[in-house]
Each structure stands twice: as structure tokens, then as C-alpha cells.
């Protein structure tokens, strides 16, 4: 598969993640139509469905932290990491733009009212240290599940289910704490439209997930090797 097609698949899939996950939070979560459980399921379902749709094309990373972790876990070529991350951010931003446009063109409401599903720490969530730890730790477990479920020794065909359910569980844990990132592209797409604190705090939602994923990329092969 050409790099161009793989990048297009990554952008498409990451747009779907933002539309499905953040869209559910914005359109339905704030009105108590689905609640925390529904939003958590929405994020998990976006990854599950897209993993089956484009996993055979691009690997369905949809997340810069996942790409970095896969590089360190020796599952992905480092030379393609930069283009993949760029495609993910572009796709996520296009997904957020669609949500913004739907609200802007369909109502008189400020699309960013209510936070636009942006991530946060401090006044509305955990303090800096706690937010960093939860984002790093949960991304660590997310990447560990990705590496384990896609291992050649794992049962075939079930990886998207395990990965999607893992992301659901992660959101159940951390929506009240940071509004759950574990994905720098998803965080960036919302922060661009919200501005203010969402942009000034964005660094944490890049650094912490990448740290967690990097640690998992190193830990998984060390813990599961046959040596």
C-alpha cells in the first residue's frame, strides 16, 4: 500500500474518531441523552469500527501516541511516523470542523459553548501532576493492549474488539478527570476551536500520552519476549 493511501486512511479514521467520540459528547452527552457511559462507548466504537475498516490499509493508529509507541515497540517504521502524525492531526481537525460547522450552520449557539469536548486540568479536573499521571498511565495500558492484541501469538481477528473496549474503559475512568485525551490529535482538534486554556494546556495532552505510549512500547516486548 502506498504511503499516500495509508495517510489518507489515517486522516479519514481520525476524523471519524473525533466525529463519533467528540460529536457524541457535544451533541448528546451535554444533554444527558447518553451520559458518561454513552460517550465512553462512542469513543470505543469509533476505534473498533475503523480498525476493521482501515486496519488493513494503515494499521489504524489514529493517534500520535500510538504511532510513537509502535515505533518503539518495533512494530512501525520510524521514517513514516512524522507523516502519520501529521495526517492524524489533519484528520482530527477536519472532524472537529464538521462538528463546528453543524452547530454553526444549524443553530444560533456558540459551537464552543460547553467546552467543545476539549481536554482540561486544574479548575475543572485534576491538578497538573495528577492529570499528567492519569493520561500517561492510561495511554500506557492502551498501547500495551494494542501491542498484545495484535501480537502474532494473539487470537486472530479480535484485536479491534479488545482495543475498542480498552478505549471505552479508559474513558469511563478518566472523563471526569481530564475529559480523556490519551490522543494528542483528538486534543489538538478541539483546542484549536476553543482556544484559551484548552490551547495553553494542550502541551500536557501531547507529552503525557506520548510518554505513556513510549514506555509501553519498550515494556511490552521486554515483558513478553520468549527469552
C-alpha positions in Angstrom: 0.0 0.0 0.0 1.4 3.4 -0.9 2.2 5.9 1.8 -0.3 8.4 0.3 -3.2 5.9 0.7 -2.1 5.0 4.2 -2.0 8.7 5.2 -5.4 9.2 3.7 -6.8 6.3 5.7 -5.2 7.7 8.9 -6.8 11.1 8.3 -10.2 9.6 7.5 -10.1 7.3 10.5 -9.0 10.0 12.9 -11.8 12.3 11.6 -14.2 9.5 12.4 -12.8 9.2 15.9 -13.4 12.9 16.6 -16.9 12.9 14.9 -18.0 9.8 16.7 -16.4 10.4 20.1 -16.3 14.2 20.5 -19.5 14.5 18.4 -21.4 12.3 20.8 -20.0 14.2 23.8 -21.1 17.5 22.3 -24.4 16.6 20.7 -25.7 14.1 23.2 -23.5 14.0 26.3 -24.2 17.5 27.4 -28.0 16.9 27.2 -27.8 13.7 29.3 -29.0 11.8 26.3 -26.3 9.2 26.6 -24.2 10.2 29.6 -20.7 9.2 30.5 -21.2 5.6 29.6 -22.6 6.5 26.2 -19.7 8.9 25.4 -17.2 6.2 26.5 -18.8 3.7 24.3 -18.8 6.1 21.4 -15.1 6.6 21.5 -14.5 2.8 21.8 -16.8 2.1 18.9 -15.1 4.6 16.6 -11.8 2.8 17.0 -13.4 -0.7 16.8 -15.3 0.1 13.6 -12.4 1.9 11.9 -9.9 -0.8 12.9 -12.0 -3.3 10.8 -12.4 -0.7 8.0 -8.9 0.6 7.6 -6.7 -1.6 9.8 -5.5 -3.5 6.7 -4.7 -0.2 4.9 -2.8 1.9 7.5 -2.8 -0.1 10.7 -5.4 2.2 12.1 -3.2 4.2 14.6 -5.5 7.3 14.7 -3.3 8.6 17.5 0.2 10.2 17.5 1.0 8.5 20.8 0.1 5.1 19.4 2.4 5.7 16.4 5.3 6.6 18.7 4.6 3.6 20.9 4.5 1.3 17.9 7.8 2.7 16.6 9.5 2.0 20.0 7.8 -1.4 20.1 9.4 -2.2 16.7 6.0 -2.6 15.0 6.2 0.5 12.8 8.9 2.2 10.6 10.2 5.4 12.3 10.5 7.2 8.9 6.7 7.1 8.4 5.9 8.4 12.0 6.0 12.1 11.1 3.7 11.8 8.1 1.3 9.6 10.1 1.2 12.1 13.0 0.6 15.0 10.6 -2.3 13.1 8.9 -3.9 12.2 12.2 -3.9 15.9 13.3 -5.3 17.0 9.9 -8.0 14.3 10.1 -8.9 15.2 13.7 -9.1 18.9 12.8 -11.4 18.2 9.8 -13.6 16.1 12.1 -13.8 18.9 14.6 -14.5 21.4 11.8 -17.5 19.3 10.7 -18.9 19.3 14.2 -18.3 23.1 14.5 -20.0 23.6 11.1 -23.1 21.6 12.0 -23.6 23.7 15.1 -22.7 27.0 13.5 -25.0 26.5 10.5 -27.8 24.7 12.3 -28.3 26.9 15.3 -27.6 30.3 16.9 -25.5 28.7 19.7 -21.8 29.3 20.0 -20.3 25.9 18.9 -17.6 26.1 21.6 -20.2 26.6 24.4 -19.8 23.9 26.9 -16.2 23.3 26.2 -16.5 21.6 22.8 -15.2 18.3 24.3 -11.8 19.9 24.9 -9.4 18.4 27.5 -8.5 20.1 30.7 -6.8 20.1 34.0 -6.8 22.4 37.0 -10.1 24.2 37.8 -12.4 21.6 36.2 -10.3 18.5 36.7 -7.2 17.1 38.3 -4.3 19.3 39.2 -1.3 19.2 36.8 0.6 16.3 38.4 -2.5 14.1 38.7 -3.6 14.9 35.1 -0.2 14.1 33.7 -0.1 10.8 35.6 -3.5 9.6 34.6 -3.0 10.5 30.9 0.4 8.8 30.9 -0.7 5.7 32.8 -3.9 5.1 30.8 -2.1 5.6 27.5 0.5 3.1 28.7 -2.3 0.5 29.2 -3.9 1.4 25.9 -0.7 0.8 24.0 0.0 -2.3 25.9 -3.4 -3.7 24.9 -2.8 -2.7 21.3 0.6 -4.4 21.2 -0.8 -7.5 23.0 -3.9 -8.0 20.9 -2.1 -7.5 17.6 0.8 -9.8 18.6 1.3 -12.7 16.2 0.7 -15.0 19.2 -2.8 -13.5 20.0 -6.1 -14.9 18.7 -6.7 -13.6 15.1 -9.4 -11.2 14.2 -10.3 -10.0 17.7 -7.8 -7.1 18.2 -10.3 -4.3 17.2 -12.7 -5.6 19.9 -10.1 -5.6 22.6 -8.7 -2.2 21.6 -12.2 -0.6 21.3 -13.3 -2.0 24.7 -10.0 -0.8 26.3 -10.6 2.7 25.0 -14.1 2.6 26.3 -12.8 1.6 29.8 -10.2 4.4 29.7 -13.0 6.9 29.1 -15.1 5.5 31.9 -12.2 6.1 34.2 -11.0 9.5 33.1 -13.7 11.6 31.6 -14.4 13.1 35.0 -10.6 13.8 35.5 -9.3 15.3 32.2 -12.2 14.7 29.8 -9.9 11.9 28.5 -7.3 12.5 25.9 -4.8 9.7 25.5 -4.7 11.0 22.0 -2.8 14.3 21.1 -4.6 14.6 17.7 -8.0 14.5 19.3 -6.9 17.1 21.9 -5.5 19.4 19.3 -8.5 19.4 17.1 -10.8 20.6 19.9 -8.3 23.1 21.4 -7.9 24.8 18.0 -11.6 25.8 18.1 -11.9 26.5 21.9 -8.6 28.5 22.3 -7.8 29.9 25.7 -7.0 27.4 28.4 -7.5 24.5 26.0 -4.6 25.7 23.9 -2.4 26.7 26.8 -2.9 23.3 28.4 -2.5 21.3 25.2 1.2 20.6 25.8 0.2 18.1 28.6 -2.1 16.2 26.3 0.8 15.7 23.9 3.5 15.0 26.3 1.8 12.7 28.8 0.2 10.3 26.2 3.4 10.1 24.3 5.4 9.3 27.4 2.9 6.6 28.4 2.9 5.1 25.0 6.7 5.2 24.7 7.0 3.3 28.0 4.6 0.7 26.8 6.4 0.3 23.5 9.6 -0.5 25.5 7.9 -2.5 28.2 5.7 -4.9 26.1 8.5 -6.6 24.2 10.6 -6.8 27.4 7.8 -8.4 29.4 6.5 -10.8 26.7 9.6 -11.9 24.9 10.4 -15.7 24.9 13.9 -15.1 26.2 
